[in-house]
Amino acid sequence: MPYSNMYNLCCKYHGQMVRITGRDGKVHIGEITRVNKDYVWLRPRNLGGYGYGFFGGYGRGYGYPLALGFITGIVLASAFFW
């Protein structure tokens, strides 16, 4: 999937809950809070009762960035193993 299509897909689901599986098998579940050409920020959900409290978190802004190249790799890997 071309890079621009992946960016547009992330923009389409901005503000919605998504599940992204990494190459290492780790699953990221959260709401897309911000998208730019290099990163996608997720606000995590279902922290299992062991959240980060009222202070701190991930620093500036909400959620944490995942590189669009990482997400593109996941999509391409799933296409080959489908």
N, C-alpha and C positions, 0 to 999 in steps of 0.2 A: 504494500500500500504506500503510495507516495506520501512524502512528508506533509505536503499541504492538505491532503485528504485527512491525515491523522489530526492535524491542527483543527480542521473544520469539524471533525467528529467530536473532539474534546469541547469545542465551542458550542456545539449542538446540545451536549449534555451538561453544560454549565448550570450549576445550581441543583443538579439531580444526584441521587445516590448511584454510585458505580462500584464495580468490583474488578480489580486489576490483579492478575496473577503474574508474578515475576518469573524470570528464568530459573531462579532457585526454588520455585514452588511457593514462595511466600505470597499470601493473598492480602491485598490492600483494599479495604472497604471504607468508603467515605463519600462525602459530597464534594463535587468539584467547586472550589471557591474562586479560583483564578486561573487563567490560561494566558501564556504568552508563547512566543515562537520557540522557546527552549524548554519550558517547564509547565507542569500541571500541578496545582496545589490541591490537596485533598484535606478536608476537615474530617478527621477520623470518627468512626462510629463504633459502637459495641466494644468498648474498651474492657469489658468484663468486670466492672466494678473497681478496677484499679486505675482510675483516671489520673490526670496530672494535677488535680486540685484547682484552686482558684488563681494561683499565680504561676508565672513561668509559661511553660508550654514549648512551642517551637521557635520562640524568638519573635521576629517582626512578622506581623500578619497572622492569618489563620492557616492551619493545615501544614503540609510539608510538600516540597516540590518533588515531582517525578519527571525525569527527562522524557521528552517526546520520543527521542530515539529509543529509549527503553520500552515505551509502550508500542512503538512501531515494531520492535523486535518481537514482542509478545504476539502481536497480530500475525506477523509473518511466520513465526514458529507454529502458531496454531493452524495456519493455512497449510503448512507442510505436513503436519501430523493429523490433519482432519481426514 
